[in-house]
Amino acid sequence: NPFNNTTRLSYDLPEAVNVKIQIYDLSGRLVITLTNGKYEAGHHYVTWDADNFATGIYLVRMRAGEFESVRKVTLLK
């Protein structure tokens, strides 16, 4: 899961829903919203260019319809 400057976050949707993917630092502060909109069913991805962010652990929060997930990612420079 460690990445250097950019990472690609992929997801599959069984139906059309609103998707919001946000990145938080460990203090819980929102640092960027990667996407916020309606997507059709199928495979999708969003790229996070973290070139201007500090090395560390971040939380990726995804909401898609009723589904919600939070995962840790590590940015290494």
C-alpha atoms as one frame of an Amber mdcrd trajectory, in Angstrom:
protein
   0.000   0.000   0.000   2.878   2.499   0.291   3.054   4.798  -2.723   5.276
   7.566  -3.995   3.577  10.784  -5.235   0.641   9.219  -7.110  -1.702   6.337
  -6.479  -4.664   4.966  -8.382  -7.767   4.085  -6.386 -10.102   1.743  -8.230
 -13.614   0.603  -7.407 -16.518  -1.294  -8.936 -20.128  -0.193  -8.732 -23.023
  -2.658  -9.152 -25.407   0.217  -9.986 -25.380   3.963 -10.613 -24.785   5.841
  -7.345 -23.253   8.996  -5.948 -19.585   8.469  -5.077 -17.483  10.633  -2.795
 -13.807   9.870  -2.173 -11.971  12.057   0.307  -8.501  12.019   1.859  -7.946
  12.870   5.539  -4.772  13.263   7.555  -4.411  11.357  10.837  -5.733  14.292
  12.847  -9.032  13.901  10.964  -8.618  17.017   8.832  -9.964  16.775   5.274
  -7.046  17.464   2.918  -8.638  16.828  -0.485 -11.822  15.565  -2.147 -10.884
  13.419  -5.130 -14.366  12.924  -6.521 -17.954  13.768  -5.648 -20.612  12.904
  -8.181 -22.842  10.281  -9.735 -21.209   7.367 -11.537 -22.739   4.624 -13.648
 -22.364   0.931 -12.836 -18.995  -0.557 -13.751 -15.306  -0.232 -13.001 -13.910
   3.213 -12.175 -10.718   4.724 -10.841  -9.440   8.031  -9.556  -5.810   9.115
  -9.325  -4.466  10.965  -6.313  -1.475  13.143  -7.146   0.034  13.634  -3.682
   3.125  15.497  -4.871   2.301  18.508  -2.651   1.501  16.441   0.451   3.840
  15.467   3.294   5.102  11.927   3.817   2.850  10.058   6.212  -0.275   8.001
   6.719  -3.574   9.197   5.281  -7.124   7.874   5.449  -9.109   7.326   2.257
 -12.852   7.558   2.861 -15.196   6.325   0.155 -18.966   6.673   0.197 -20.965
   5.056  -2.587 -24.690   4.904  -2.018 -25.166   3.036   1.282 -21.591   1.696
   1.223 -18.839   3.384   3.230 -15.203   2.393   3.657 -12.124   3.905   5.301
  -8.636   2.633   4.514  -5.136   3.711   5.442  -2.559   4.555   2.792   1.080
   5.488   3.296   2.734   8.214   1.260   6.513   7.820   0.998   8.780  10.365
  -0.627
